[in-house]
Amino acid sequence: MSELFDAVDALVASRAPLPPAEERKRLRVAHGLTLDDVAGALQVRRATVSAWESVKKPTEPRGPEREAYARLLKQLAQLYPAPASAALTGAPAGQTASAGQAASDRPASAAAVTPAAPEHPQPPGPPAVADAPPAATPPAHRAPVPPGTAKKAVPPGTAKRAAPAEPPAGSADTRFENGPLAVVHVEDGKVLAYCTDGLVLDVPAKSIPALVDWTLREARLGAPKLTGPGKDADPLLVLTEAALERYGLPVTLTDEERHAGRIPEGHKVVKQLARAQWKLTKRGFGPWARIYRPATGAERACVQLCIPSWNALDTRHWGDAGRLPPAELARVLGVYATRVMTPRGSTAVTGLELMTALHPPTRASEPDAAGRRHSEHNPGSLGKDPVDCAPCEAPDGHPLLKDLPRFHLRGPAEKLLEEAYDWARPMTDAECTLRYLVGIDVNMAFAAGANGLVVGLGAPTHVKNPEFDPKLPGSWLVDLSHVDLSRVKLGKDKWAQLDADLLPSPFTPKGERPAGPAWYATPTVAYAAELGYEVRPVEAYVRHDNGRYLDAWYHRLRDAYLATMADLGVHTDTDPADFLTAMDGYQDRDPDLAIVVSAIKATVKGGLGKLRERPRGEGWRPGEPWRALSRPTWRPDIRAAVISRTRINLHRKIVKHAAFTGQYPVAVLSDCVVYAADGTGPLDFLPYREGKPLPGGFKLGINPGLVKHEGTQTVLWGEEVRERFHAPDLNLARYIKDGTVTDTDDGE
């Protein structure tokens, strides 16, 4: 009889009401339990427990796990009663499951899969597919549907879904309730779309045109615009290898297709799209295909495809993301899309598109006499038309230089050369007596260089013998060879004596002292004046139309970086020693989020690189225009200004550190600086006093512009490497991270 009673008790417990997700998390945190603690006790995955506590779309435990979880919550509730103001309802959250209907009234045709967000609320979490396979999901619970919220069915065969009206301020945007993207995969003969919040949708489409149509009519994918005059992000579909096979696409590209960057126009899928009156952009059906119909008014009909097996996700920036299971890939791309933007191509392309999304070229005007609005220039943007750069800013082969003699090599007096550092020197005898080489790296250095930077927005104005203005962006021809780093100004009436032979010059990427007049961006010339030396430009191209164009871009990427690092256990408010501990092995705490961090960093560097994109084949010849020149975002002057400011920021810290400690760098590579020290970590040579860093010097921390530990090697290792390559000034910063140097590595 007792066995029957136990069975009845288990049956009742299996249907026992559970408190809301917020209360579940409150009880766990009140008792000091981590997600791992609960997962270990219940013998489930951490992701599963996280999903049970998900405020947005919680999942419900089933079977013996529900019984044990209910028992745990009941005991915790007795220990930690809820505040009187909290409304504790026992109704389990509804499990959502299909596209095209309101979230409160969806059929159970698709599976609700658990997200696995970290304990911070911002990121979507990894779906716990193993715990809740779609085929085994029971019918979803349905919450009552408020009057007037039922959606009308879309007639079959409708080509596209008209964009709904803008939602009222403060209301939820239900147009994109399933997130910005989905990973399309085939399991057990069924086509499924894994969304970013753990939801899995059944996909009825049997062809690529039908898939596009379904996405626009029913999937409710996409993202709202980032700023007022901007545009909503188009939905992104990521096709796995199984999905490619189902829809008649090659799993991998041939060498010829890879070189062309697309499949042939005669491919059957491309013909299917043409018959259905869908169009492809000029880059065709490649790793990042955009399928669209011309917009009519405010209505958009565009879907982007991402195909990882065609190398859409470059392993240099996305690691192994392309080989992740569909649910985990949806999580990685979803976190990136939510915090940065929906990917529009490579990280470089997305970085550039983010600039435009935050500063659209046009906006709607005020109503005219007839009450109609018109498109007008959006102040603070680059506009919709490209502008010519100055001749000194043009890279080799630019149409502005077509009249130069063939094979002419432009020198510093003809060409603006603002690039990142690549400098090193032989170690002194005193440094050779120390035991270690310690590398420190500036976090998000180029993003920090863009922060608050005033850049040109319009075309340059050519002036002769101008008076230098540090607030005016532009390119200046000036002789800075007289700047002597052995005596520099550190503040008002405060000068420092330094060993100039042990310092890189701030005016050249190789750290060599300039030999005469050269072109520099405004931050470089301003730094020469800051060091206490007179500057007299003989010529300049200045931009009177200017502004802090990159500020919003910087803040968006900074916030994305800091939020993701916080999810990995690295926070902005930690002391130096705790910060170094938190950074040790942070990638292993959540490899998926570590991929997002890498992609965010690549978005910064790649986006800035795109500002001076060079020709990419296409039969281009020197002197002819190339495709990138037609973009208003082709702005080599902005790229030069950011790099100039980044290099100057680093040199300023190096000088402050040398003046205070007498320590000089052994090597500098881009944003990495190597010092000789007696200890193995940054705190062994950085001058912290009572936890406070040197003002204006290097400071440990995760914020952009602060530094982290890059790596440590022995001085003997450094000398052996340089001896092997017969190069006493080989740049050791290139290898300091892990010490790996191959015999074929020439240091470039």
C-alpha positions in Angstrom: 0.0 0.0 0.0 2.9 2.4 0.8 4.2 2.0 -2.8 0.8 3.1 -4.1 0.8 6.1 -1.8 4.3 7.0 -3.0 3.1 6.7 -6.6 0.1 8.9 -5.9 2.4 11.5 -4.1 4.8 11.5 -7.1 1.8 11.9 -9.5 0.5 14.9 -7.6 4.0 16.4 -7.3 4.5 16.0 -11.1 1.6 18.4 -11.6 2.3 20.6 -8.6 2.2 24.3 -9.4 5.5 26.1 -9.3 6.1 29.8 -8.5 6.9 32.2 -11.3 10.4 32.3 -12.8 11.4 35.5 -10.8 10.4 33.8 -7.6 12.4 30.6 -8.4 15.5 32.7 -9.0 14.9 34.8 -5.8 14.7 31.7 -3.7 17.8 30.2 -5.1 19.9 33.3 -4.7 18.5 33.9 -1.2 20.0 30.6 -0.1 23.3 31.3 -1.8 22.9 28.5 -4.4 24.4 28.8 -7.9 22.9 27.4 -11.0 25.5 24.6 -10.9 24.5 23.7 -7.4 20.9 23.2 -8.3 21.8 21.4 -11.6 24.1 19.0 -9.7 21.5 18.2 -7.1 18.8 17.5 -9.7 21.1 15.8 -12.1 20.3 18.1 -15.0 22.3 20.6 -17.1 23.1 24.1 -15.8 21.3 25.4 -19.0 18.1 23.6 -17.9 18.0 25.3 -14.5 18.7 28.6 -16.2 15.8 28.1 -18.5 13.5 27.3 -15.6 14.3 30.7 -14.2 14.2 32.6 -17.5 11.9 35.6 -17.0 11.2 36.0 -20.7 10.1 32.5 -21.6 10.6 30.0 -18.8 10.4 26.3 -19.4 8.7 23.8 -17.1 10.5 20.8 -15.5 8.9 17.5 -16.1 8.9 14.0 -14.6 11.0 13.3 -11.5 13.0 16.6 -12.0 9.8 18.6 -11.5 9.0 16.7 -8.3 12.4 17.3 -6.9 12.5 20.9 -8.0 9.1 21.6 -6.5 10.3 20.1 -3.2 13.4 22.3 -3.3 11.4 25.5 -3.9 8.8 24.6 -1.2 11.5 24.2 1.4 13.3 27.4 0.3 10.0 29.3 0.4 9.6 28.3 4.0 13.0 29.7 4.8 12.7 32.8 2.8 9.1 34.0 2.6 8.3 36.4 -0.3 7.6 40.0 0.5 4.0 40.9 1.0 3.9 42.9 -2.2 4.9 40.0 -4.3 2.1 38.2 -6.1 3.0 34.5 -6.1 0.9 32.6 -8.6 1.2 28.9 -9.0 0.3 28.8 -12.7 3.2 27.4 -14.8 4.4 29.6 -17.6 3.1 28.7 -21.1 5.5 27.0 -23.5 5.5 28.9 -26.8 5.9 27.1 -30.0 4.9 28.4 -33.4 5.3 31.5 -35.6 2.6 33.6 -37.0 0.4 33.9 -33.9 0.4 35.8 -30.7 2.7 34.4 -28.1 -0.2 33.7 -25.7 -2.1 31.6 -28.3 0.4 29.5 -30.2 -0.2 25.9 -31.3 2.0 23.2 -29.9 3.5 22.2 -33.3 6.9 23.4 -32.4 9.1 22.7 -29.4 10.0 25.1 -26.7 13.7 24.7 -26.0 15.4 26.0 -22.9 17.7 29.0 -23.1 20.9 29.0 -21.1 21.7 32.6 -20.4 24.2 33.4 -17.6 22.8 34.7 -14.4 22.9 38.2 -15.8 19.6 39.0 -17.6 20.9 40.5 -20.8 22.1 37.5 -22.9 19.9 34.9 -24.4 20.9 31.4 -23.2 21.9 28.2 -24.9 19.0 25.9 -25.6 19.0 22.7 -23.6 18.2 20.5 -26.5 19.3 17.3 -24.7 16.8 17.9 -22.0 13.9 18.8 -24.2 14.1 17.3 -27.7 11.4 18.7 -30.0 9.9 15.3 -30.8 9.2 14.6 -27.1 7.7 18.0 -26.1 4.1 17.7 -24.8 1.3 20.0 -25.9 2.1 23.5 -24.8 0.2 25.2 -22.0 -1.9 28.1 -23.3 -2.5 31.2 -21.4 -5.9 32.9 -21.8 -6.0 35.2 -24.9 -7.1 38.7 -24.0 -10.0 40.0 -26.2 -9.0 41.5 -29.5 -5.6 39.9 -29.6 -6.4 37.0 -32.0 -4.5 37.2 -35.3 -6.0 36.6 -38.6 -4.5 33.8 -40.7 -2.4 34.9 -43.6 -3.8 33.5 -46.9 -1.6 30.7 -48.4 0.6 31.9 -51.2 1.0 35.4 -50.0 4.3 36.7 -51.3 5.2 38.8 -48.4 4.0 40.2 -45.1 3.3 43.9 -45.0 5.2 45.6 -42.3 3.0 46.2 -39.3 2.6 49.7 -38.0 5.1 51.0 -35.5 4.1 49.8 -32.0 3.1 52.4 -29.5 5.8 53.8 -27.3 6.5 51.6 -24.3 4.8 48.6 -25.8 6.4 45.3 -26.8 7.3 45.0 -30.5 5.5 41.7 -31.4 6.7 41.9 -35.0 10.0 40.4 -34.0 8.9 38.3 -31.0 11.0 35.3 -32.0 14.2 37.2 -32.2 16.6 38.5 -34.8 17.6 35.2 -36.4 17.1 31.5 -36.6 19.3 28.5 -37.4 17.5 26.2 -39.9 18.3 22.5 -39.4 16.8 19.2 -40.3 16.2 16.5 -37.7 14.4 13.2 -38.1 13.1 14.4 -41.5 11.6 17.6 -40.0 12.9 21.2 -40.8 13.3 23.2 -37.6 14.2 26.8 -37.0 16.2 27.3 -33.7 15.5 30.8 -32.5 17.8 32.8 -30.2 15.6 32.5 -27.1 15.4 28.8 -27.1 12.2 28.5 -29.1 12.2 25.9 -32.0 9.8 26.5 -34.9 8.5 24.0 -37.4 9.3 25.1 -40.9 6.8 24.0 -43.6 8.8 25.4 -46.5 10.1 22.9 -49.1 12.2 25.3 -51.2 14.4 28.4 -50.7 11.7 30.7 -52.1 9.1 29.2 -49.8 11.5 29.5 -46.9 11.9 33.2 -47.6 8.2 33.6 -47.9 7.6 31.8 -44.6 10.2 33.9 -42.9 8.5 37.2 -43.9 4.9 36.1 -43.4 5.0 33.9 -40.3 8.4 33.5 -38.6 8.3 36.9 -36.8 12.0 37.3 -37.0 14.0 40.5 -37.2 15.1 43.4 -34.9 13.9 46.9 -34.4 16.0 49.8 -35.7 18.8 51.1 -33.5 17.9 54.8 -33.9 15.0 57.0 -34.9 15.7 57.5 -38.7 17.1 54.0 -39.1 15.6 50.8 -40.5 14.6 47.6 -38.9 17.0 44.8 -39.3 16.0 42.1 -41.8 15.6 38.6 -40.5 18.7 36.3 -40.7 18.5 32.6 -41.5 21.5 30.4 -40.8 21.5 27.2 -42.9 23.2 24.1 -41.5 24.7 21.5 -43.8 21.5 19.3 -43.3 19.4 22.3 -44.4 21.5 22.9 -47.4 21.0 19.3 -48.6 17.2 19.5 -48.0 16.9 22.7 -50.1 19.2 21.5 -52.9 22.2 23.6 -52.2 25.8 22.4 -52.1 27.2 21.6 -48.6 30.6 23.1 -49.7 31.7 25.3 -52.5 34.0 24.3 -55.3 37.4 26.1 -55.7 35.9 28.1 -58.5 32.8 29.0 -56.6 34.8 29.9 -53.5 37.0 32.2 -55.7 33.9 33.8 -57.2 32.2 34.0 -53.8 28.9 32.6 -55.0 27.3 29.7 -56.7 26.7 30.0 -60.5 23.7 32.0 -61.7 22.5 28.9 -63.5 22.1 26.9 -60.3 18.6 25.6 -59.8 18.0 27.4 -56.5 18.9 30.7 -58.1 16.5 30.0 -60.9 13.8 29.1 -58.4 14.2 32.5 -56.8 14.0 34.2 -60.1 10.8 32.4 -61.0 9.3 33.5 -57.7 10.4 37.1 -58.5 13.0 37.3 -55.7 16.2 39.2 -56.4 19.8 38.8 -55.2 22.2 41.6 -54.5 25.3 42.0 -56.8 27.3 39.6 -54.7 24.9 36.8 -55.7 24.1 33.7 -53.8 27.1 33.4 -51.6 28.0 32.8 -47.9 26.0 35.9 -47.0 23.2 36.0 -49.5 20.5 38.8 -49.4 17.2 37.8 -51.0 14.8 40.7 -51.6 12.0 42.4 -53.6 12.3 46.1 -54.3 10.8 48.1 -51.4 7.5 49.9 -51.8 7.2 52.8 -49.4 8.0 51.7 -45.9 7.4 48.0 -46.7 10.5 45.8 -46.8 10.7 42.3 -48.1 14.3 41.1 -47.5 15.8 38.0 -45.9 19.5 37.4 -45.3 21.1 33.9 -45.4 24.2 32.9 -43.5 25.9 29.6 -44.6 28.7 28.6 -42.2 29.9 25.7 -44.3 30.6 28.2 -47.1 32.9 30.0 -44.7 30.4 32.7 -43.8 31.8 32.6 -40.2 35.5 33.2 -40.5 37.3 31.0 -38.0 39.7 33.9 -37.2 36.9 35.8 -35.6 34.1 33.3 -34.9 36.3 30.4 -33.8 34.4 27.1 -34.1 31.0 28.7 -34.2 30.3 27.3 -37.6 30.6 23.7 -36.2 28.4 24.2 -33.2 25.0 22.4 -32.8 22.1 24.5 -34.1 20.9 25.5 -30.7 24.3 26.7 -29.5 25.0 28.5 -32.8 21.6 30.3 -32.4 22.7 31.4 -28.9 26.1 32.7 -30.1 24.7 34.7 -33.0 21.7 35.8 -30.9 23.9 37.3 -28.2 25.9 39.1 -30.9 22.8 40.3 -32.7 21.2 41.5 -29.6 24.2 43.4 -28.3 25.8 44.6 -31.5 23.4 44.1 -34.4 22.2 41.3 -36.6 25.2 40.3 -38.7 25.2 41.7 -42.2 28.2 39.8 -43.4 31.7 39.4 -42.0 32.5 41.1 -38.8 34.2 43.9 -40.8 31.0 44.4 -42.9 28.9 44.4 -39.8 31.2 46.9 -38.1 30.8 49.3 -41.0 27.0 48.7 -41.2 26.7 49.5 -37.5 28.1 53.0 -38.2 25.4 53.6 -40.8 22.7 52.0 -38.6 23.5 54.4 -35.8 23.8 57.4 -38.1 21.5 56.9 -41.1 22.4 59.2 -44.0 18.8 60.6 -44.3 15.8 61.3 -42.1 12.2 62.4 -42.6 11.8 66.2 -42.8 9.1 68.2 -41.0 5.8 68.2 -42.8 5.5 70.6 -45.6 2.4 72.8 -46.4 0.6 69.8 -47.7 1.5 67.7 -44.6 3.9 65.5 -46.5 7.4 64.6 -45.3 10.5 64.3 -47.5 13.9 62.7 -47.2 16.6 65.1 -46.0 20.2 64.9 -44.8 20.5 63.5 -41.3 22.8 65.9 -39.4 25.9 64.1 -37.9 25.9 61.4 -40.6 28.2 61.0 -43.6 25.3 61.6 -46.0 24.2 59.4 -48.8 26.8 60.5 -51.4 30.5 59.7 -51.3 33.1 62.4 -51.0 36.6 62.5 -52.4 39.5 62.1 -50.0 42.6 64.3 -50.1 45.4 63.2 -52.4 47.6 62.5 -49.5 44.9 60.3 -47.9 44.4 58.2 -51.1 46.0 54.8 -51.1 48.2 53.7 -54.0 46.2 53.1 -57.1 43.4 55.6 -56.3 42.0 57.5 -59.3 43.3 60.8 -57.8 46.8 59.5 -58.3 46.4 58.2 -61.9 48.7 61.0 -63.3 51.7 60.0 -61.2 54.5 58.3 -63.1 54.3 54.5 -63.2 56.1 52.8 -60.3 56.4 56.1 -58.4 56.9 55.4 -54.7 55.3 58.1 -52.6 57.2 59.2 -49.5 56.0 60.6 -46.2 55.7 64.1 -47.7 53.2 62.8 -50.3 51.3 60.1 -48.4 49.5 60.0 -45.0 50.9 57.0 -43.2 49.0 56.6 -39.9 49.3 52.9 -38.9 49.6 50.9 -35.7 52.9 50.4 -34.0 55.4 47.7 -35.0 58.6 48.6 -33.1 61.2 46.8 -31.1 64.8 47.4 -29.8 67.6 45.3 -28.4 67.5 44.8 -24.7 70.0 46.8 -22.5 72.5 45.0 -20.2 70.4 45.9 -17.2 67.2 44.4 -18.8 69.1 41.2 -19.6 69.8 40.7 -15.9 66.0 40.6 -15.3 64.2 37.2 -15.5 61.0 37.8 -17.4 59.4 39.6 -20.3 55.8 40.6 -19.5 53.3 41.7 -22.1 50.3 43.9 -21.4 47.6 44.5 -24.0 45.2 47.5 -24.3 41.5 46.3 -24.2 39.6 47.4 -27.3 42.3 49.9 -28.1 41.0 51.1 -31.4 37.5 51.4 -30.0 38.9 53.6 -27.2 40.7 55.6 -29.8 37.4 56.3 -31.5 35.7 57.5 -28.3 35.1 61.2 -28.3 37.1 61.7 -31.5 36.1 64.5 -33.7 36.3 63.4 -37.4 35.4 65.0 -40.7 31.9 64.5 -42.1 32.2 66.2 -45.4 34.8 66.9 -48.1 38.3 68.4 -47.3 39.3 72.0 -47.8 42.9 72.6 -49.0 44.8 75.4 -47.3 48.4 76.7 -47.5 50.4 77.6 -44.4 47.6 77.1 -42.0 47.7 77.7 -38.3 47.4 74.4 -36.6 44.1 73.8 -34.7 44.0 70.7 -32.6 40.2 70.7 -32.7 40.0 70.7 -36.5 40.1 67.2 -38.1 42.3 66.8 -41.1 45.7 65.9 -42.6 48.6 68.2 -42.0 52.0 68.5 -43.8 54.4 69.4 -41.0 58.0 68.8 -40.0 58.2 67.1 -36.6 61.8 65.9 -36.8 62.8 68.5 -34.2 60.7 66.9 -31.5 63.2 65.5 -29.0 61.9 62.7 -26.7 64.8 63.2 -24.3 62.9 66.2 -22.9 59.2 66.2 -23.0 56.5 68.2 -21.3 54.2 66.2 -18.9 52.1 69.0 -17.7 52.0 72.7 -17.0 55.6 73.9 -16.4 56.6 70.2 -15.8 59.2 68.6 -18.0 60.8 65.1 -17.9 64.2 63.9 -18.9 64.0 60.5 -20.7 66.3 58.2 -22.7 65.0 58.8 -26.2 67.0 55.8 -27.6 64.8 53.5 -25.6 61.5 55.0 -26.8 59.7 54.6 -30.0 58.9 57.8 -31.9 55.1 58.6 -31.7 55.2 59.9 -35.3 55.9 56.8 -37.3 54.5 53.2 -37.1 58.0 51.8 -37.0 59.0 54.1 -34.2 61.7 55.8 -36.2 62.3 59.5 -35.8 61.0 61.4 -38.8 63.6 62.8 -41.2 61.6 65.8 -42.5 58.1 67.0 -43.4 55.4 64.4 -43.5 51.6 64.1 -43.5 50.0 63.5 -40.2 46.4 63.3 -38.8 45.3 65.9 -36.3 45.9 63.8 -33.1 49.5 63.2 -34.1 50.3 66.9 -34.6 48.4 67.8 -31.5 50.6 65.4 -29.5 53.8 67.1 -30.7 52.4 70.4 -29.4 51.4 68.7 -26.1 55.0 67.5 -25.6 56.0 71.1 -25.7 57.2 71.7 -29.2 56.2 74.2 -31.8 54.4 72.9 -34.9 54.1 74.9 -38.2 52.2 73.1 -41.0 53.0 74.2 -44.5 49.9 72.6 -46.0 46.7 70.9 -44.9 43.4 69.3 -45.9 40.9 70.2 -43.2 37.3 69.4 -42.7 35.2 72.2 -41.2 32.1 69.9 -41.3 32.9 67.6 -38.5 31.5 65.8 -35.5 31.8 62.9 -33.1 30.5 60.4 -35.6 31.9 57.3 -33.9 30.7 58.0 -30.4 27.5 55.9 -30.7 29.4 53.2 -32.5 31.9 53.1 -29.7 29.3 53.0 -26.9 27.4 50.2 -28.6 30.5 48.0 -29.0 31.8 48.9 -25.5 28.6 48.0 -23.9 28.4 44.7 -25.8 32.0 43.9 -24.8 31.6 44.7 -21.1 28.2 42.9 -20.8 29.7 39.7 -22.4 32.8 39.8 -20.3 30.6 40.3 -17.2 28.8 37.1 -18.2 32.2 35.4 -18.2 33.0 36.6 -14.7 35.1 39.7 -15.5 33.6 42.9 -14.1 34.6 46.5 -14.3 34.6 47.1 -10.5 37.3 44.7 -9.4 40.7 45.5 -7.9 43.9 44.7 -10.0 44.7 41.4 -8.4 41.1 40.1 -8.6 40.9 41.3 -12.2 44.0 39.3 -13.2 42.5 36.3 -11.5 39.2 36.7 -13.3 40.9 37.0 -16.6 42.8 33.8 -16.2 41.0 31.2 -18.3 37.8 33.3 -18.7 37.2 31.7 -22.2 36.8 28.3 -20.6 33.9 29.4 -18.4 31.6 29.6 -21.4 33.3 28.9 -24.7 30.2 30.1 -26.6 30.3 33.6 -25.1 34.1 33.7 -25.6 33.3 33.4 -29.3 31.1 36.5 -29.0 33.9 38.4 -27.3 36.2 37.6 -30.2 33.6 38.6 -32.8 33.0 41.9 -31.0 36.7 42.7 -31.1 36.9 41.8 -34.8 33.9 44.0 -35.4 35.9 47.0 -34.1 39.0 46.4 -36.1 37.3 45.2 -39.2 34.8 48.1 -39.3 37.6 50.6 -39.1 39.6 48.7 -41.8 36.5 48.9 -44.1 36.8 52.7 -44.0 39.7 52.3 -46.4 38.8 49.1 -48.2 41.1 48.3 -51.1 40.2 46.7 -54.5 39.2 43.1 -54.2 39.9 41.6 -57.7 37.1 42.3 -60.1 39.6 43.1 -62.9 40.7 46.3 -61.2 43.7 48.2 -62.6 45.6 51.1 -60.8 44.1 54.4 -61.5 40.6 53.0 -61.9 37.8 53.4 -59.3 36.8 50.3 -57.4 33.4 49.4 -55.9 34.1 50.6 -52.3 34.7 54.1 -53.5 31.0 54.5 -54.2 30.2 54.2 -50.5 29.8 57.4 -48.3 31.5 55.2 -45.6 34.7 54.9 -47.7 36.6 57.4 -45.5 40.4 56.8 -45.1 40.7 60.0 -43.2 38.5 58.7 -40.4 40.5 55.5 -40.2 43.7 57.4 -40.1 42.4 59.6 -37.3 41.4 56.7 -35.1 44.7 54.9 -35.6 46.6 58.1 -35.0 44.8 58.7 -31.7 45.1 55.1 -30.6 48.9 55.1 -31.2 49.3 58.5 -29.5 47.2 57.3 -26.5 49.6 54.3 -26.1 52.7 56.5 -26.4 51.4 58.9 -23.8 51.1 56.1 -21.3 54.6 54.7 -22.2 56.1 58.2 -21.6 54.3 58.6 -18.3 55.4 55.2 -17.2 59.0 55.8 -18.2 59.2 59.2 -16.5 57.8 57.8 -13.2 59.6 54.4 -13.1 62.6 54.6 -15.4 61.3 51.5 -17.2 61.1 51.5 -21.0 59.3 49.1 -23.4 61.3 46.4 -25.2 58.7 46.0 -28.0 55.4 47.4 -29.1 53.0 45.8 -31.5 49.7 47.5 -32.2 48.1 47.6 -28.7 50.6 45.2 -27.0 53.6 46.5 -25.0 56.4 44.3 -23.6 58.5 45.2 -20.5 61.4 43.4 -18.8 60.6 42.6 -15.2 61.7 40.5 -12.2 58.2 39.0 -11.8 55.8 37.2 -14.0 52.8 39.5 -14.0 51.9 43.2 -14.7 51.8 44.0 -11.0 55.5 43.3 -10.8 56.3 46.4 -12.8 53.2 48.6 -12.9 53.5 51.3 -10.2 50.4 50.7 -8.2 50.2 52.5 -4.8 47.5 51.4 -2.3 45.6 49.9 -5.2 45.7 53.1 -7.3 47.6 53.3 -10.7 49.9 55.9 -12.0 47.7 58.9 -13.2 47.9 58.9 -17.0 49.8 55.6 -17.1 48.7 52.0 -17.5 45.8 50.8 -15.5 44.6 47.2 -15.2 40.9 46.7 -16.0 38.4 45.4 -18.5 37.2 48.8 -19.8 38.4 49.9 -23.3 41.7 51.7 -22.9 42.7 49.8 -19.8 45.2 46.9 -20.0 45.2 43.2 -19.3 48.0 40.6 -19.0 48.9 39.4 -22.5 51.6 36.9 -21.7 54.9 36.2 -20.0 58.1 34.6 -21.3 61.6 34.5 -19.9 64.3 36.9 -21.0 66.4 33.9 -22.1 63.5 32.9 -24.4 63.6 36.3 -25.9 67.3 36.3 -26.5 67.2 32.8 -28.0 64.4 33.8 -30.4 66.3 36.9 -31.6 69.5 34.9 -32.0 67.7 32.2 -34.0 66.5 34.9 -36.5 69.7 36.9 -36.3 67.5 39.9 -35.4 68.4 41.8 -32.2 65.3 43.9 -32.6 62.8 41.2 -33.6 59.4 42.2 -32.3 58.9 39.9 -29.3 55.4 41.3 -28.7 54.2 39.2 -31.6 55.0 36.0 -29.7 54.7 37.0 -26.1 51.2 35.5 -25.6 52.2 31.8 -25.9 55.8 31.9 -26.9 55.2 29.9 -30.1 57.6 30.8 -32.9 58.0 28.7 -36.0 61.2 28.4 -38.0 59.3 29.7 -41.0 58.1 32.8 -39.2 59.8 35.9 -40.5 58.2 38.2 -38.0 55.8 39.7 -40.5 
